[in-house]
Amino acid sequence: MCFSGSPDVGTTPSEKSQPKENPPHMTEHRQASEATPPVTLNDGHTIPQLGFGVFQIAPEETAAATRQALEVGYRHIDTAEMYRNERGVAEGIRQSGVPRSEVFVTSKLNNGFHRPDHARRAFEQTLAELSFDYVDLFLIHWPLPTLYGGDFVSTWEVLIEFQKDGRARSIGVSNFLAHHLDRLAAETDVVPAVNQIEIHPYFAQNELRRYDAGHGVATEAWSPIAQGRVLDDPVIGEIAQALGRTPAQVVLRWHLQRGDIVIPKSVTLSRVRENFALFDFALDDGQMSTMGTLDRNEPTGPDPDTFAYIPD
Ligand SMILES: NC(=O)c1ccc[n+]([C@@H]2O[C@H](COP(=O)([O-])OP(=O)(O)OC[C@H]3O[C@@H](n4cnc5c(N)ncnc54)[C@H](OP(=O)(O)O)[C@@H]3O)[C@@H](O)[C@H]2O)c1
């Protein structure tokens, strides 16, 4: 595999990163730090644009999946209290031998813990599960505007505390719509660094991405391949064939060229590798426009304005 990358994700790679004379495992490690372009957040911290999601990985399988992803080269792991696998993420990082400081770790506040005191306790539990003294990014997982009297602002104020005391380097939100973000802007002084939302070719979210960009919020795409649903699309198949790539690579590359942060999940080594090999090709303008025609405004997940799920 030959990876190269540049912060300008729209460009094709230079020739400088040729495979190095190292054992395969080390070669992947060496290339990793060069491979994933960083995105600079509104608080000055950087996040690798490509990360690895661990939703629906069983707690007992998460250490192995995380270690595998790190060995392939990912340096950004996306977990959540709701996934119940934070401990496995930390264990996988330790097993990989990659220093903690080189891995960007995101977790998210669980839905049952929006009240300020609950959020404080839940965050302490996250740090205990991870056995880290900080996370790189902590998000409010869902706005839950029909619960807690519609008050996600006091929850956000608690995340601001976590950032001030250094235990969360960056803070952000997930599944927030423009009117939720408007409330945070009107009622607090801190703009979220990230809004992690569902995005894939059938749900391109151009309006919300524009809102985020206009307010200095980085957009992060969850379910970026719609959990596999977009991979049989004939239009994506044609572009993949033209580029000599797989449909998943075409879709993930489309996300990167739009400038979004992207966090595909896989427990299958060949796919973990495939989803990381995105930095030695590019979609041209015509292929990007064609991908844009696939938008059907068709989410796979729930509506953030009505979603009110609280796990047991
Ligand atoms: N903030 C939120 O509310 C929220 C919601 C959902 C997800 N997320 C985050 O986003 C991450 C990614 O989303 P996701 O896990 O829902 O879906 P996804 O990444 O779009 O798709 C994952 C599914 O696609 C399969 N897959 C992965 N790569 C493939 C490839 N190259 N070819 C064919 N199939 C492939 C995986 O199978 P195998 O694993 O069997 O290989 C898995 O079934 C999550 O893990 C989580 O971190 C956040």
The ligand as an ORCA input file, in Angstrom:
! r2SCAN-3c Opt
* xyz 0 1
  N     -23.180     10.342     16.493
  C     -24.060      9.422     16.169
  O     -25.257      9.511     16.482
  C     -23.596      8.237     15.377
  C     -24.535      7.350     14.812
  C     -24.062      6.271     14.081
  C     -22.700      6.101     13.887
  N     -21.802      6.966     14.476
  C     -20.333      6.809     14.316
  O     -20.041      6.651     12.933
  C     -19.325      5.441     12.749
  C     -19.608      4.854     11.370
  O     -20.993      4.658     11.190
  P     -21.666      3.206     11.149
  O     -20.839      2.273     11.923
  O     -23.086      3.389     11.556
  O     -21.729      2.839      9.600
  P     -20.727      2.812      8.346
  O     -19.343      3.109      8.740
  O     -21.385      3.637      7.284
  O     -20.861      1.287      7.892
  C     -20.421      0.219      8.679
  C     -20.928     -1.088      8.042
  O     -20.435     -1.216      6.714
  C     -19.614     -2.378      6.601
  N     -18.434     -1.949      5.848
  C     -17.430     -1.148      6.270
  N     -16.531     -0.944      5.307
  C     -16.949     -1.637      4.225
  C     -16.436     -1.828      2.932
  N     -15.295     -1.265      2.562
  N     -17.148     -2.590      2.061
  C     -18.313     -3.173      2.430
  N     -18.867     -3.028      3.663
  C     -18.183     -2.276      4.550
  C     -19.272     -2.801      8.005
  O     -19.147     -4.207      8.080
  P     -18.035     -5.026      8.944
  O     -17.785     -4.264     10.212
  O     -18.716     -6.339      9.155
  O     -16.820     -5.134      8.071
  C     -20.493     -2.331      8.776
  O     -21.541     -3.264      8.647
  C     -19.815      4.561     13.911
  O     -19.015      3.429     14.129
  C     -19.822      5.563     15.044
  O     -18.502      5.776     15.519
  C     -22.250      8.033     15.207
*
